[in-house]
Amino acid sequence: MLKKFVSYIATETELNSDMARSALGVVLNAADRQGSQFAALVFENVPGARTLSATSGVEVGAATGIIARLIEQTPGGRSAVAFQMVRDLQTAGLGNEQISKLLPTIADFARAELGYQGVGHIGDFLGAGEAVEKVKVA
């Protein structure tokens, strides 16, 4: 399933397979660091996705400690993770047009292949909507 996911991204974004795989890893790592439902769904249903995410995290120097992960889930930390994700995608060689195609393409695949309906924009990937709901409750 991971190969199918990467192939779909490559086709839709006009990235080569290696760049598509790298880009997916960066997005999954950022989403995982935010504790998003999207990352959990992908990890449960796409064998190899968690490993790809972790490998990407190591490659970009993402935080791995428990305290750092908690800080990344604060409002300021969420912004920092989103900005860093875009910078990491640019470092991987993606241009602005490719990045703008990437997230909707990932969402389309998640809808079609995994039945996930909760992704509308970058904040949904990173769990920002969940964070807003928690703030409203408190």
DAGIWO-V510977 format. One record per residue. N is the residue number from 0. RES is the residue in one small letter. SS is DSSP state (hx for helix, st for strand, lp for the rest). NEAR is the number of other C-alpha atoms within 8 Angstrom. Layout:
# DAGIWO-V510977
n=N res=RES ss=SS near=NEAR
n=N res=RES ss=SS near=NEAR
This chain:
# DAGIWO-V510977
n=0 res=m ss=lp near=6
n=1 res=l ss=hx near=9
n=2 res=k ss=hx near=6
n=3 res=k ss=hx near=7
n=4 res=f ss=hx near=9
n=5 res=v ss=hx near=12
n=6 res=s ss=hx near=10
n=7 res=y ss=hx near=10
n=8 res=i ss=hx near=14
n=9 res=a ss=hx near=13
n=10 res=t ss=hx near=8
n=11 res=e ss=hx near=9
n=12 res=t ss=hx near=10
n=13 res=e ss=lp near=8
n=14 res=l ss=lp near=12
n=15 res=n ss=lp near=7
n=16 res=s ss=hx near=9
n=17 res=d ss=hx near=7
n=18 res=m ss=hx near=12
n=19 res=a ss=hx near=13
n=20 res=r ss=hx near=9
n=21 res=s ss=hx near=10
n=22 res=a ss=hx near=11
n=23 res=l ss=hx near=11
n=24 res=g ss=hx near=15
n=25 res=v ss=hx near=14
n=26 res=v ss=hx near=10
n=27 res=l ss=hx near=12
n=28 res=n ss=hx near=12
n=29 res=a ss=hx near=12
n=30 res=a ss=hx near=14
n=31 res=d ss=hx near=12
n=32 res=r ss=hx near=10
n=33 res=q ss=lp near=12
n=34 res=g ss=lp near=11
n=35 res=s ss=lp near=14
n=36 res=q ss=hx near=7
n=37 res=f ss=hx near=14
n=38 res=a ss=hx near=12
n=39 res=a ss=hx near=10
n=40 res=l ss=hx near=10
n=41 res=v ss=hx near=11
n=42 res=f ss=hx near=11
n=43 res=e ss=hx near=7
n=44 res=n ss=hx near=7
n=45 res=v ss=lp near=9
n=46 res=p ss=lp near=9
n=47 res=g ss=lp near=8
n=48 res=a ss=hx near=12
n=49 res=r ss=hx near=9
n=50 res=t ss=hx near=7
n=51 res=l ss=hx near=9
n=52 res=s ss=hx near=15
n=53 res=a ss=hx near=10
n=54 res=t ss=hx near=9
n=55 res=s ss=hx near=12
n=56 res=g ss=hx near=13
n=57 res=v ss=hx near=8
n=58 res=e ss=hx near=7
n=59 res=v ss=hx near=7
n=60 res=g ss=lp near=6
n=61 res=a ss=lp near=7
n=62 res=a ss=lp near=7
n=63 res=t ss=lp near=6
n=64 res=g ss=lp near=6
n=65 res=i ss=hx near=6
n=66 res=i ss=hx near=6
n=67 res=a ss=hx near=9
n=68 res=r ss=hx near=12
n=69 res=l ss=hx near=8
n=70 res=i ss=hx near=8
n=71 res=e ss=hx near=14
n=72 res=q ss=lp near=12
n=73 res=t ss=lp near=8
n=74 res=p ss=hx near=7
n=75 res=g ss=hx near=8
n=76 res=g ss=hx near=10
n=77 res=r ss=hx near=13
n=78 res=s ss=hx near=8
n=79 res=a ss=hx near=9
n=80 res=v ss=hx near=10
n=81 res=a ss=hx near=11
n=82 res=f ss=hx near=8
n=83 res=q ss=hx near=8
n=84 res=m ss=hx near=11
n=85 res=v ss=hx near=9
n=86 res=r ss=hx near=8
n=87 res=d ss=hx near=10
n=88 res=l ss=hx near=12
n=89 res=q ss=hx near=10
n=90 res=t ss=hx near=7
n=91 res=a ss=lp near=9
n=92 res=g ss=lp near=7
n=93 res=l ss=lp near=11
n=94 res=g ss=lp near=7
n=95 res=n ss=hx near=7
n=96 res=e ss=hx near=7
n=97 res=q ss=hx near=11
n=98 res=i ss=hx near=11
n=99 res=s ss=hx near=8
n=100 res=k ss=hx near=10
n=101 res=l ss=hx near=11
n=102 res=l ss=hx near=10
n=103 res=p ss=hx near=10
n=104 res=t ss=hx near=12
n=105 res=i ss=hx near=10
n=106 res=a ss=hx near=10
n=107 res=d ss=hx near=8
n=108 res=f ss=hx near=11
n=109 res=a ss=hx near=12
n=110 res=r ss=hx near=10
n=111 res=a ss=hx near=8
n=112 res=e ss=hx near=6
n=113 res=l ss=hx near=10
n=114 res=g ss=lp near=7
n=115 res=y ss=lp near=10
n=116 res=q ss=lp near=6
n=117 res=g ss=lp near=6
n=118 res=v ss=lp near=10
n=119 res=g ss=lp near=7
n=120 res=h ss=lp near=8
n=121 res=i ss=hx near=9
n=122 res=g ss=hx near=8
n=123 res=d ss=hx near=13
n=124 res=f ss=hx near=12
n=125 res=l ss=lp near=15
n=126 res=g ss=lp near=14
n=127 res=a ss=hx near=10
n=128 res=g ss=hx near=8
n=129 res=e ss=hx near=8
n=130 res=a ss=hx near=8
n=131 res=v ss=hx near=8
n=132 res=e ss=hx near=8
n=133 res=k ss=hx near=8
n=134 res=v ss=hx near=7
n=135 res=k ss=hx near=6
n=136 res=v ss=hx near=5
n=137 res=a ss=lp near=4
